[in-house]
């Protein structure tokens, strides 16, 4: 059991860093499919907005590998939504070798998730088919609604939190 002072400090740090309104995107390396999970971690519904994942500044200079022939190597996987696809206005198109994807969100309730699988390859590493968490570090996510744009950067833990408009 933690001493009360450490527990209080930990809870205070959590409260100070938790998002009032926002989305969290986690990248999960997988074989043969990599996964992106977008979670509405705020208490507000995310409505009429665009979330853009941009891999161009990632440490591994990552790209999407969605066809057999093209910029990727060996295994490829097309874009497939596995959770929350009804939150989208339309399914985005991804071209092999592309390093961005835009998700046009109609409505995503607090706590809900939007997840998709796709193959991600690095273009400067020695094992291009395997992307480590640190290789996505530096990639950005932008959240845009009618009023503003917020941008944040993936950490070496393959996680990013982006502030959204409050309720």
C-alpha positions as a printed Julia matrix, in Angstrom:
167×3 Matrix{Float64}:
   0.0    0.0     0.0
   1.29   3.44   -0.92
   1.83   6.08    1.78
  -0.88   8.77    1.69
   1.56  11.5     0.56
   2.7    9.49   -2.48
  -0.86   8.5    -3.33
  -2.04  12.13   -3.08
   0.86  13.34   -5.24
   0.14  10.65   -7.83
  -3.57  11.49   -7.95
  -2.77  15.2    -8.23
  -0.39  14.56  -11.13
  -3.05  12.44  -12.86
  -5.69  15.16  -12.42
  -3.32  17.83  -13.71
  -2.44  15.85  -16.84
  -5.81  14.28  -17.68
  -7.73  15.75  -20.58
 -10.96  17.67  -20.1
 -11.79  17.22  -23.76
  -9.69  15.24  -26.14
  -8.87  12.22  -28.18
  -6.12   9.73  -27.6
  -4.54   7.74  -30.41
  -2.52   4.63  -29.73
  -0.45   2.78  -32.34
  -0.18  -0.97  -31.79
   2.4   -2.89  -33.83
   1.02  -6.21  -34.99
   1.69  -8.96  -37.46
   0.41  -8.94  -40.09
  -1.79  -5.94  -39.25
  -0.88  -2.81  -37.33
  -3.65  -1.03  -35.44
  -4.55   2.56  -34.62
  -7.08   3.09  -31.83
  -8.63   6.54  -31.41
 -10.5    6.96  -28.11
 -12.62   9.92  -27.07
 -11.09  10.35  -23.6
 -12.99  13.54  -22.82
 -16.41  14.05  -21.35
 -17.68  15.76  -24.52
 -18.97  14.25  -27.73
 -16.57  14.76  -30.65
 -18.61  16.08  -33.56
 -18.07  17.35  -37.11
 -14.3   17.25  -37.05
 -11.28  15.81  -38.81
  -8.46  13.85  -37.22
  -5.34  13.7   -39.39
  -2.56  11.23  -38.63
   0.67  12.38  -40.3
   3.59   9.94  -40.24
   5.95  12.13  -42.29
   7.95  13.37  -39.29
   8.12   9.99  -37.53
  11.53   8.67  -36.46
  11.17   5.74  -38.89
   9.73   7.86  -41.74
   6.71   5.55  -41.7
   4.36   4.91  -44.61
   1.17   2.95  -45.17
   1.67  -0.27  -47.16
  -1.73  -1.17  -48.62
  -0.96  -2.95  -51.91
   1.27  -5.77  -53.07
   3.22  -3.56  -55.46
   4.44  -0.18  -54.39
   6.44   1.58  -51.72
   6.02  -0.98  -48.94
   7.88  -4.24  -48.4
   6.76  -7.86  -48.23
   3.42  -8.1   -46.42
   0.76  -5.47  -47.09
  -2.64  -4.87  -45.5
  -5.38  -2.58  -46.78
  -7.21  -0.19  -44.48
  -9.93  -1.96  -42.48
 -12.11  -0.41  -39.77
 -12.63  -2.81  -36.87
 -14.49  -0.59  -34.39
 -16.57   2.58  -34.51
 -16.75   2.99  -38.3
 -20.27   4.42  -37.94
 -18.66   7.54  -36.41
 -17.17   8.44  -39.81
 -18.72  10.58  -42.54
 -17.0    8.39  -45.13
 -14.19   5.87  -45.32
 -10.88   7.51  -46.2
  -8.88   6.45  -49.21
  -5.27   5.41  -48.66
  -2.76   5.08  -51.49
   0.25   2.78  -51.12
   3.22   4.74  -49.77
   1.03   7.51  -48.36
   2.06   8.87  -44.96
  -1.18  10.6   -43.91
  -4.75   9.57  -43.28
  -7.73  11.83  -42.52
 -10.68  10.63  -40.51
 -13.8   12.78  -40.94
 -15.79  12.26  -37.75
 -19.51  12.89  -37.65
 -20.01  11.93  -34.01
 -18.0    9.99  -31.44
 -19.48   9.81  -27.94
 -17.37  10.21  -24.81
 -15.55   6.95  -24.13
 -16.17   5.53  -27.61
 -13.42   4.2   -29.87
 -12.64   4.26  -33.55
 -10.1    1.61  -34.56
  -8.58   0.5   -37.83
  -5.94  -1.91  -39.04
  -3.46  -1.26  -41.81
   0.16  -2.17  -42.57
   2.75   0.42  -41.57
   6.36   0.11  -42.79
   9.42   2.14  -41.94
  11.56   3.5   -44.75
  14.89   3.98  -42.99
  15.25   1.01  -40.63
  16.77  -2.39  -41.11
  13.51  -4.33  -40.57
  11.0   -2.32  -42.56
   8.12  -4.72  -41.91
   8.34  -4.36  -38.13
   7.65  -0.94  -36.64
   8.79  -0.37  -33.08
   6.96   2.06  -30.81
   9.86   4.52  -30.95
   9.75   4.6   -34.76
   6.37   6.38  -34.65
   7.77   9.01  -32.28
   7.53  12.44  -33.92
   4.47  11.59  -36.05
   1.69  14.1   -35.49
  -2.06  14.05  -35.02
  -4.17  17.12  -35.76
  -7.73  17.62  -34.63
  -9.69  20.23  -36.6
 -13.24  21.45  -36.08
 -15.04  24.57  -37.32
 -13.28  26.78  -34.75
  -9.72  25.56  -34.29
  -6.94  23.07  -34.93
  -4.96  21.3   -32.19
  -1.85  19.26  -32.95
   0.17  16.87  -30.79
   3.07  14.48  -31.35
   3.34  10.73  -30.79
   5.59   9.78  -27.89
   8.15   6.95  -27.97
   5.42   4.85  -26.31
   3.31   5.11  -29.52
   0.68   7.3   -27.84
  -0.61  10.82  -28.44
  -3.27  12.97  -26.72
  -4.88  15.82  -28.65
  -7.07  18.47  -27.04
 -10.52  18.96  -28.55
 -13.2   21.59  -28.09
 -14.94  21.5   -24.72
 -18.65  20.96  -24.2
